[in-house]
Amino acid sequence: MIIGTNLGAQSASNDLSRTSAALTKSLAKLSSGSRIVNPYDDAGGLATSMRFDAKIERANAAKNNVSNTQSFANTQDGYLKRVAHTLNRMSELAMLSLDGTKSDADRALYDNEFTQLKSYISEVATKEFNGVSLFSSSNLTSVIDSEGTSFEMAGINLGSATYTAVSSTSTIGTTGAATTALSNIKGAITELALNRATIGAYQSRLNMASDNLDATVETFSAATSAIKDVDVARESTEYSRQNILNQATTAMLAQANNLPQSVMRLLPQ
């Protein structure tokens, strides 16, 4: 029996170190919820999941951009609906002013309301969305996916000649002026219909972009989950196994450390 080197204790100590490390690793996975605690657990999986996580974050940011652009377009259309009602009423007033049974005094009364409605259209043309003009000739550019793809909306310009012909020069105080005003209003209504149709097309495109971003976040979240999320049932079983081994190895190490004491029985008293 050798007492200079306790091979049994060394072997048990090595086993205890391994089971302790495995137990610590299993506990870290369970507490973090991640299968990849350290890069050496799965370097390739870690790199892939990091790229997926970055893509998800970009997609969420792009979705915020799309949502803001949708709000911009919705606000534009909300105002244009009111402008449409205004132009309809102005065309009605112009028609009433063309009635040959009306006097110029009657037409002056119609013109008072007509003037107020013109002012409303001029006021709408100055509206802004978060400091950005809603109705100018400038295009609005945003991004609609996680790769930074640009999306451009043409400006809806309420300051164009078609609209200013109504808001700046038209009057219905006389039959001749009412005839000219009616022609201008009809032109503005036609352009307004085109503007609203354009906004509708943008809204449809933005809705599709939003749905696509939702799908991107969902699919890539599922992909990164499959790579790095821990299987709790499996890891709990592994933790229990390593815990039992750790306790058993600790007990055996204690026994191995006691073995050299049996040599004392062989020594003379």
C-alpha positions as CSV (number, residue, x, y, z in Angstrom):
1,M,0.0,0.0,0.0
2,I,1.4,3.4,-1.1
3,I,0.9,6.5,1.0
4,G,3.1,8.9,-0.9
5,T,0.7,9.3,-3.8
6,N,-3.0,8.8,-3.3
7,L,-4.1,7.9,-6.8
8,G,-7.6,7.2,-5.8
9,A,-8.0,10.7,-4.2
10,Q,-6.4,12.3,-7.4
11,S,-8.8,10.4,-9.6
12,A,-11.8,11.3,-7.5
13,S,-10.6,15.0,-7.3
14,N,-10.4,15.1,-11.1
15,D,-13.9,13.6,-11.4
16,L,-15.2,16.1,-8.9
17,S,-13.8,19.0,-10.9
18,R,-15.4,17.8,-14.1
19,T,-18.8,17.2,-12.5
20,S,-18.7,20.6,-10.7
21,A,-17.9,22.3,-14.0
22,A,-20.7,20.5,-15.7
23,L,-23.1,21.3,-12.9
24,T,-22.1,25.0,-13.0
25,K,-22.6,25.0,-16.8
26,S,-26.0,23.4,-16.6
27,L,-27.1,25.8,-13.9
28,A,-26.0,28.8,-16.0
29,K,-28.0,27.5,-18.9
30,L,-31.1,27.1,-16.8
31,S,-30.8,30.4,-15.1
32,S,-30.1,32.3,-18.4
33,G,-32.5,30.4,-20.6
34,S,-29.8,30.2,-23.2
35,R,-28.2,27.1,-24.6
36,I,-25.1,29.1,-25.5
37,V,-23.6,30.5,-22.3
38,N,-20.0,30.8,-23.6
39,P,-18.8,31.1,-27.2
40,Y,-17.2,27.7,-27.0
41,D,-20.6,26.1,-26.4
42,D,-21.5,26.7,-30.1
43,A,-19.4,29.3,-31.8
44,G,-21.2,28.9,-35.1
45,G,-24.6,29.0,-33.5
46,L,-23.6,32.1,-31.5
47,A,-22.5,34.0,-34.7
48,T,-25.7,33.0,-36.5
49,S,-28.0,34.0,-33.6
50,M,-26.2,37.3,-33.2
51,R,-26.8,38.1,-36.9
52,F,-30.5,37.1,-36.5
53,D,-30.8,39.2,-33.4
54,A,-29.4,42.2,-35.2
55,K,-31.8,41.7,-38.1
56,I,-34.8,41.5,-35.7
57,E,-33.7,44.8,-34.1
58,R,-33.4,46.4,-37.5
59,A,-36.8,45.1,-38.5
60,N,-38.4,46.5,-35.3
61,A,-36.8,49.9,-36.0
62,A,-38.0,49.8,-39.6
63,K,-41.5,48.9,-38.4
64,N,-41.4,52.1,-36.3
65,N,-40.4,54.1,-39.4
66,V,-43.2,52.5,-41.4
67,S,-45.7,53.2,-38.7
68,N,-44.7,56.9,-38.6
69,T,-45.0,57.1,-42.4
70,Q,-48.4,55.4,-42.3
71,S,-49.5,58.1,-39.7
72,F,-48.1,60.8,-42.1
73,A,-50.1,59.4,-45.0
74,N,-53.2,58.9,-42.9
75,T,-53.0,62.5,-41.6
76,Q,-52.6,63.8,-45.2
77,D,-55.7,61.9,-46.3
78,G,-57.7,63.1,-43.3
79,Y,-57.1,66.7,-44.2
80,L,-57.7,66.0,-47.9
81,K,-61.1,64.5,-47.0
82,R,-62.0,67.9,-45.5
83,V,-60.7,69.7,-48.5
84,A,-62.9,67.5,-50.7
85,H,-66.0,68.4,-48.7
86,T,-64.9,72.1,-48.9
87,L,-64.5,72.0,-52.7
88,N,-67.8,70.3,-53.0
89,R,-69.5,73.0,-51.0
90,M,-67.7,75.7,-53.0
91,S,-68.8,74.2,-56.3
92,E,-72.4,74.1,-54.9
93,L,-72.1,77.8,-54.0
94,A,-70.8,78.7,-57.4
95,M,-73.7,76.9,-59.0
96,L,-76.1,78.8,-56.8
97,S,-74.4,82.0,-57.8
98,L,-75.1,81.2,-61.4
99,D,-78.8,81.2,-60.9
100,G,-80.2,84.0,-63.1
101,T,-83.0,84.7,-60.6
102,K,-80.4,85.8,-58.0
103,S,-79.3,89.4,-57.5
104,D,-75.8,90.5,-57.0
105,A,-76.7,91.1,-53.3
106,D,-77.6,87.4,-53.1
107,R,-74.3,86.5,-54.8
108,A,-72.4,88.6,-52.3
109,L,-73.9,86.5,-49.5
110,Y,-72.7,83.3,-51.2
111,D,-69.3,84.9,-51.8
112,N,-68.9,85.5,-48.1
113,E,-69.1,81.8,-47.3
114,F,-67.0,81.0,-50.4
115,T,-64.3,83.3,-49.2
116,Q,-64.2,81.6,-45.8
117,L,-63.9,78.2,-47.5
118,K,-61.0,79.4,-49.6
119,S,-59.2,80.5,-46.4
120,Y,-59.7,77.0,-45.0
121,I,-57.9,75.4,-48.0
122,S,-55.1,77.9,-47.7
123,E,-54.8,77.1,-44.0
124,V,-54.7,73.3,-44.7
125,A,-51.8,73.8,-47.1
126,T,-49.6,75.0,-44.2
127,K,-50.2,72.0,-41.9
128,E,-47.2,70.0,-40.6
129,F,-46.6,66.6,-39.2
130,N,-43.8,66.6,-36.5
131,G,-42.3,69.7,-38.2
132,V,-42.5,68.2,-41.7
133,S,-44.8,69.9,-44.2
134,L,-47.8,67.7,-45.1
135,F,-48.6,69.4,-48.3
136,S,-45.5,70.5,-50.2
137,S,-43.8,69.5,-53.5
138,S,-41.0,67.8,-51.6
139,N,-40.9,64.0,-51.6
140,L,-40.8,62.0,-48.3
141,T,-38.3,59.2,-48.1
142,S,-38.4,56.4,-45.5
143,V,-37.2,52.8,-45.2
144,I,-39.5,49.8,-45.3
145,D,-37.4,46.7,-44.4
146,S,-34.5,45.5,-42.2
147,E,-32.0,46.1,-45.0
148,G,-32.7,49.8,-45.3
149,T,-34.6,49.7,-48.6
150,S,-35.8,53.2,-49.4
151,F,-39.5,54.1,-50.0
152,E,-40.3,57.5,-51.5
153,M,-43.7,59.2,-51.4
154,A,-44.3,62.0,-53.9
155,G,-45.3,65.3,-52.3
156,I,-48.9,66.3,-52.3
157,N,-48.7,70.0,-53.0
158,L,-51.7,72.1,-52.1
159,G,-49.8,75.1,-53.2
160,S,-49.9,74.0,-56.9
161,A,-51.4,76.2,-59.5
162,T,-54.6,74.1,-59.7
163,Y,-55.3,74.7,-56.0
164,T,-54.1,78.3,-55.8
165,A,-56.5,79.1,-58.7
166,V,-59.3,78.3,-56.3
167,S,-57.9,79.6,-53.0
168,S,-56.3,82.8,-54.3
169,T,-58.2,84.2,-57.2
170,S,-61.7,82.7,-57.5
171,T,-64.8,84.7,-56.5
172,I,-68.5,84.2,-57.1
173,G,-69.7,87.8,-56.7
174,T,-70.8,87.9,-60.4
175,T,-72.0,85.3,-62.8
176,G,-68.9,85.6,-64.9
177,A,-66.6,85.2,-61.9
178,A,-68.7,82.3,-60.7
179,T,-68.3,80.6,-64.1
180,T,-64.5,80.9,-63.8
181,A,-64.5,79.8,-60.2
182,L,-66.6,76.7,-61.0
183,S,-64.1,75.7,-63.7
184,N,-61.2,76.2,-61.3
185,I,-63.0,74.2,-58.6
186,K,-63.7,71.3,-61.0
187,G,-60.0,71.2,-61.9
188,A,-59.0,71.2,-58.2
189,I,-61.5,68.4,-57.5
190,T,-59.9,66.3,-60.3
191,E,-56.4,66.9,-59.0
192,L,-57.6,66.1,-55.4
193,A,-59.0,62.8,-56.6
194,L,-55.6,61.9,-58.1
195,N,-53.8,63.0,-54.9
196,R,-56.0,60.9,-52.7
197,A,-55.6,57.9,-55.1
198,T,-51.9,58.3,-54.8
199,I,-52.0,58.4,-51.1
200,G,-54.2,55.3,-51.1
201,A,-51.5,53.5,-53.2
202,Y,-48.9,54.5,-50.6
203,Q,-51.0,53.4,-47.8
204,S,-51.5,50.0,-49.4
205,R,-47.7,49.6,-49.9
206,L,-46.9,50.7,-46.4
207,N,-49.5,48.2,-45.0
208,M,-47.7,45.4,-47.0
209,A,-44.4,46.6,-45.7
210,S,-45.7,46.5,-42.1
211,D,-47.0,43.0,-42.6
212,N,-43.7,41.9,-44.1
213,L,-41.7,43.3,-41.1
214,D,-44.0,41.5,-38.7
215,A,-43.3,38.2,-40.6
216,T,-39.6,38.9,-40.6
217,V,-39.6,39.4,-36.8
218,E,-41.6,36.3,-36.2
219,T,-39.7,34.0,-38.5
220,F,-36.2,35.2,-37.3
221,S,-37.3,35.1,-33.7
222,A,-38.3,31.5,-34.2
223,A,-35.0,30.8,-36.0
224,T,-32.8,32.3,-33.2
225,S,-34.9,30.6,-30.6
226,A,-34.2,27.2,-32.2
227,I,-30.4,28.0,-32.1
228,K,-29.9,29.4,-28.6
229,D,-32.9,28.8,-26.3
230,V,-32.3,26.0,-23.8
231,D,-34.5,22.9,-23.7
232,V,-35.5,23.2,-20.0
233,A,-36.8,19.6,-19.6
234,R,-33.6,18.2,-21.1
235,E,-31.3,20.5,-19.2
236,S,-33.1,19.9,-15.9
237,T,-32.5,16.2,-16.4
238,E,-28.8,16.9,-17.1
239,Y,-28.6,19.1,-14.0
240,S,-30.1,16.4,-11.8
241,R,-27.7,13.9,-13.2
242,Q,-24.6,16.1,-12.7
243,N,-25.8,17.0,-9.2
244,I,-26.0,13.3,-8.2
245,L,-22.6,12.6,-9.7
246,N,-21.2,15.6,-7.9
247,Q,-22.5,14.4,-4.6
248,A,-21.3,10.8,-5.2
249,T,-17.9,12.0,-6.3
250,T,-17.6,14.2,-3.2
251,A,-18.4,11.2,-1.0
252,M,-15.9,9.1,-2.8
253,L,-13.2,11.7,-2.5
254,A,-13.7,11.7,1.2
255,Q,-13.3,8.0,1.3
256,A,-10.2,8.1,-0.9
257,N,-8.7,10.7,1.5
258,N,-9.3,8.3,4.3
259,L,-7.6,5.3,2.7
260,P,-4.0,6.1,3.8
261,Q,-5.1,6.0,7.4
262,S,-5.5,2.2,7.1
263,V,-1.7,2.0,6.7
264,M,-1.5,2.9,10.4
265,R,-2.8,-0.6,11.3
266,L,0.3,-2.1,9.6
267,L,2.8,0.0,11.4
268,P,4.3,-1.3,14.7
269,Q,2.8,0.1,17.8
